[in-house]
């Protein structure tokens, strides 16, 4: 089975390539009766490209969404929801000259081997970050569905290169400010330093990576299907499907390895008749099940591999060593664009598990 679909009840199928005609997605299993319009999807797509030309690629796609099916009279019908956006700003001219020169840091060589050279190599083709637009469209549906049940998913940048957000902000500040800065960092002062770091790297014909944190609020306890469909396992799989992601952690993450059990354990307490944890080193997941605490995950995003510096590679047509200087329009840092993608990835997984747990019905409200 090809790896273009994910989910058991809320099933997302992605299609399209970076320089193909369209990028699209099919969402199957969304309950009937959810109010949904192209405006809902467009609002999420419009968050993808930061309004700061110095830190993004010159390829600016408007990404105007078209809903092809699954919505009637302003509500989902229970049928598959097909959505698509057109690729109108692709420029493939730079890729013909380097089709035999696999770009370091990209999947060019591995894809050529796997698909026998028939793969679309322009801009990375199917393996480009461009295809994550499909996740944003599906995530828009998932987020609206989750909001009906009191679940809110927030993603935001906490590090770009060596510039890290150190100030603790309230969830309300994060919710209000995370898209107010070009780098999607809710700390305005830190965001400015991040922008400057990206601009400096670009001037050196180089790039930067970073870290994105995702917080999900209102997640009920007991979501997840251990062992192999554990909630953290499914979220991690979904996040690792984002091409630039190289690491995923929950709660204290790798720092938990440095702690004693007495330091890492989250003690329980009764508050207003509810069980709560006094700390959240578990990141809202224990034993593969949601604990009822806020779900907290972080992803490490690698530096953009397409850089203008001369790099060592090979010429696959001549089977000789070669050098490459990647031309074209590329982001000096993909972290800002990845923020809404990470948000969508977690929302899609939570929607799937909420339906699997029977907490979201197949029909939200009967039409009368």
C-alpha positions in Angstrom: 0.0 0.0 0.0 1.4 3.4 -1.0 2.1 5.9 1.9 -0.2 8.7 0.8 -3.0 8.2 3.3 -3.1 8.4 7.1 -5.7 7.9 9.8 -8.2 5.2 10.7 -11.5 7.1 10.9 -10.5 10.6 9.9 -8.5 9.6 6.8 -6.4 12.1 5.0 -5.1 11.3 1.5 -2.6 13.8 -0.1 -1.7 14.2 -3.7 0.3 16.5 -6.0 3.9 17.6 -6.6 5.9 20.8 -6.1 5.9 21.8 -9.7 2.8 19.8 -10.8 -0.6 21.4 -11.8 -2.2 21.2 -8.3 -1.6 20.1 -4.7 -4.7 18.6 -3.1 -6.1 16.5 -0.3 -9.1 14.2 0.3 -10.5 14.0 3.8 -12.7 11.0 4.3 -14.6 10.3 7.6 -15.3 13.9 8.6 -18.7 13.8 10.4 -21.8 15.2 8.6 -23.1 18.5 9.9 -19.9 20.5 10.4 -20.3 24.1 9.2 -17.5 24.5 6.6 -16.7 26.8 3.8 -13.8 27.7 1.5 -13.3 30.8 3.8 -12.5 28.5 6.7 -9.8 26.7 4.7 -8.5 29.9 3.2 -7.9 31.5 6.6 -5.5 28.7 7.5 -3.7 28.7 4.1 -3.2 32.4 4.4 -1.1 31.8 7.5 1.5 29.7 5.6 3.6 32.4 4.1 5.0 35.1 6.5 4.7 38.7 5.4 8.4 39.3 5.4 10.1 38.9 2.0 13.6 38.9 3.4 13.0 35.5 5.2 11.0 33.6 2.6 11.3 32.3 -0.9 10.5 34.5 -3.8 8.0 31.9 -4.9 4.7 33.2 -3.4 1.7 31.1 -4.2 -1.7 32.6 -3.4 -3.0 29.1 -2.6 -6.7 29.8 -3.4 -8.6 26.8 -2.2 -11.4 25.1 -4.1 -13.6 22.6 -2.4 -14.7 20.0 -4.9 -16.9 17.7 -2.9 -18.2 16.8 0.5 -19.8 20.2 1.4 -23.5 21.1 0.6 -25.5 24.1 1.8 -22.6 25.1 4.1 -22.3 21.8 6.0 -20.2 18.7 5.5 -22.3 15.8 4.1 -20.3 12.9 5.5 -18.9 12.2 2.0 -15.2 12.6 1.2 -14.1 16.3 1.2 -11.8 17.0 -1.8 -9.8 20.2 -1.8 -7.2 21.6 -4.1 -5.0 24.6 -4.8 -3.2 25.4 -8.0 0.6 25.7 -8.5 0.8 28.9 -10.5 4.3 30.3 -9.5 6.5 27.3 -10.2 9.7 27.9 -12.2 11.2 24.6 -13.3 14.0 26.1 -15.5 16.7 25.6 -12.8 16.0 21.9 -12.3 16.8 20.6 -15.7 20.4 21.5 -15.4 20.9 19.7 -12.1 18.6 16.6 -12.6 21.6 14.3 -12.6 23.2 16.1 -9.6 21.5 15.0 -6.4 21.3 18.0 -4.0 22.9 17.4 -0.6 20.3 17.3 2.1 17.5 16.4 -0.3 16.0 13.1 -1.2 16.9 13.4 -4.9 19.2 10.3 -5.0 17.0 8.1 -2.8 13.9 9.0 -4.9 15.7 8.3 -8.2 16.7 4.9 -6.9 13.2 4.0 -5.5 11.3 5.2 -8.6 13.7 4.2 -11.3 14.2 7.8 -12.4 10.5 8.3 -13.3 9.9 10.6 -10.3 9.2 14.3 -10.8 12.5 15.8 -9.7 11.4 19.5 -10.2 11.6 21.2 -6.8 11.7 17.8 -5.0 8.5 16.7 -6.6 6.3 14.7 -4.3 8.9 15.0 -1.5 8.9 18.8 -1.4 7.7 20.8 1.5 5.2 22.3 -1.0 3.0 19.3 -0.6 2.4 20.1 3.1 -0.2 22.6 1.8 -2.4 19.5 1.7 -2.0 19.0 5.5 -2.9 22.6 6.2 -6.2 22.1 4.2 -7.0 18.9 6.0 -5.9 20.5 9.3 -8.4 23.4 8.8 -11.2 20.8 8.8 -9.8 19.0 11.8 -9.3 22.2 13.8 -12.8 23.4 13.2 -14.1 19.9 14.1 -12.1 19.9 17.3 -13.2 23.4 18.3 -16.8 22.1 18.4 -15.6 19.9 21.3 -13.5 22.4 23.1 -10.0 21.4 21.8 -7.6 24.0 20.6 -4.3 23.4 18.9 -1.6 26.1 19.0 1.9 25.9 17.3 4.6 28.5 17.6 8.3 28.9 17.0 10.6 28.7 20.1 14.0 28.6 18.4 15.7 29.6 15.1 19.3 28.5 14.9 20.8 29.5 18.2 18.2 32.1 19.0 15.8 30.7 21.6 12.7 32.0 23.3 13.4 32.0 27.0 10.6 34.1 28.4 7.5 32.2 29.6 4.3 33.5 28.1 0.7 32.8 29.0 -1.4 30.6 26.7 -3.5 33.7 25.9 -0.4 35.6 24.9 0.7 32.7 22.7 -2.7 32.4 21.1 -2.9 36.1 20.3 0.7 36.7 19.1 2.0 33.6 17.5 1.0 34.7 14.0 1.7 38.4 14.7 5.4 38.0 13.9 7.0 36.8 10.6 8.8 33.9 12.3 5.6 32.8 14.2 7.3 33.4 17.6 4.9 35.0 20.2 7.8 36.8 21.9 8.1 40.0 19.8 11.7 40.8 21.0 12.9 37.3 20.4 11.2 37.2 17.0 13.2 40.2 15.9 16.4 38.5 16.8 15.3 35.4 14.9 14.5 37.4 11.8 17.9 39.0 11.9 19.6 35.5 12.2 17.7 34.3 9.1 18.6 37.4 7.1 22.3 37.0 8.2 22.3 33.3 7.1 20.8 34.2 3.7 23.5 36.8 3.1 26.0 34.1 3.6 24.2 31.9 1.0 23.3 29.6 3.9 20.2 28.6 5.9 18.9 27.9 9.4 16.6 25.4 11.2 14.7 25.7 14.4 12.3 24.3 16.9 8.5 24.5 16.9 6.3 23.8 20.0 2.7 22.5 19.7 0.3 22.8 22.6 -3.2 21.2 22.4 -5.7 22.3 25.1 -8.9 20.6 26.1 -7.8 17.1 25.1 -9.7 14.6 27.3 -8.0 11.8 29.2 -7.9 8.4 27.6 -7.3 9.1 23.9 -5.0 6.6 22.2 -4.9 2.9 21.2 -1.8 1.3 22.7 0.4 -0.2 21.8 1.0 0.5 18.2 -1.6 3.3 17.8 -0.6 5.1 20.9 -1.5 8.7 20.8 2.1 9.9 20.9 3.1 7.3 18.3 0.5 8.5 15.9 1.3 12.2 16.5 5.0 11.5 16.0 4.3 9.6 12.7 2.2 12.5 11.4 4.9 15.1 12.4 7.7 13.0 10.8 5.7 13.1 7.6 6.6 16.7 7.3 9.7 16.6 5.1 12.0 18.9 7.2 11.3 17.3 10.6 14.2 15.5 12.2 13.1 15.1 15.8 10.0 14.9 17.9 9.7 15.0 21.7 6.8 15.2 24.2 6.8 17.1 27.5 10.3 17.1 29.1 11.4 15.0 26.1 15.1 14.2 26.0 15.7 16.2 29.2 13.8 13.5 31.0 16.8 11.3 30.6 18.7 13.6 33.0 16.1 13.6 35.7 15.4 11.3 38.6 12.1 9.6 38.8 11.1 11.9 41.7 11.8 14.9 39.5 10.2 13.6 36.3 7.0 12.2 37.8 3.9 14.4 37.6 2.2 14.3 41.0 -1.6 14.1 41.0 -4.1 16.3 43.0 -7.8 16.8 43.2 -9.1 20.2 42.2 -12.7 21.1 42.0 -13.6 17.4 41.8 -11.1 16.8 38.9 -7.8 14.9 38.8 -5.0 17.2 37.7 -1.2 16.9 37.6 0.9 19.5 39.4 3.5 19.4 36.6 3.5 18.2 33.0 6.8 16.5 32.2 4.8 13.8 30.4 3.5 16.4 27.9 -0.1 15.2 28.4 0.5 11.6 27.4 1.2 8.6 29.6 1.4 5.0 28.4 0.3 6.2 24.9 -2.9 7.7 26.3 -3.8 11.3 26.8 -3.7 12.2 30.5 -6.1 15.2 30.5 -3.3 17.7 30.8 -2.3 20.0 27.9 -0.6 18.0 25.2 2.9 19.5 24.6 5.1 18.4 21.7 8.2 19.9 20.0 9.7 19.3 16.6 13.2 19.9 15.4 13.2 21.3 11.8 16.4 21.0 9.8 18.0 23.9 7.9 16.8 24.3 4.3 19.1 22.0 2.3 18.8 24.2 -0.9 21.6 26.7 -0.4 23.7 28.7 -2.9 27.0 27.7 -1.4 29.1 25.3 -3.6 28.7 21.7 -2.3 30.1 18.3 -3.1 27.9 15.9 -5.0 28.0 13.3 -7.8 27.0 13.3 -11.5 24.7 10.3 -11.8 24.8 10.3 -15.6 28.6 10.2 -15.7 29.1 8.4 -12.3 31.7 10.9 -11.3 32.2 13.4 -8.5 30.9 16.8 -9.1 30.1 20.2 -7.5 26.7 21.9 -7.3 25.5 25.4 -6.5 21.7 25.3 -6.1 20.0 28.1 -7.9 16.4 29.2 -7.8 14.0 30.5 -5.1 14.4 28.9 -1.7 13.5 29.7 1.9 16.6 30.5 4.0 14.5 29.0 6.9 11.4 26.8 6.5 10.4 27.0 10.2 7.9 29.8 9.9 6.1 28.0 7.1 6.1 24.8 9.1 4.3 26.3 12.1 0.7 26.0 10.6 1.7 22.6 9.2 2.7 21.3 12.6 -0.5 22.7 14.1 -2.5 20.9 11.4 -0.6 17.6 11.8 -1.5 17.4 15.5 -5.1 18.5 14.9 -5.6 15.8 12.2 -4.3 13.1 14.6 -6.5 14.3 17.5 -9.6 14.4 15.3 -8.9 10.8 14.2 -8.6 9.6 17.8 -11.6 11.5 19.0 -13.8 9.8 16.4 -12.2 6.4 17.2 -12.9 6.9 20.9 -16.6 7.7 20.1 -16.2 11.2 21.5 -17.1 12.8 18.1 -20.2 11.3 16.5 -20.6 10.5 12.8 -23.4 13.1 12.6 -22.9 16.3 14.6 -26.5 17.6 14.5 -29.5 16.2 12.6 -30.8 18.4 9.9 -34.4 19.4 10.3 
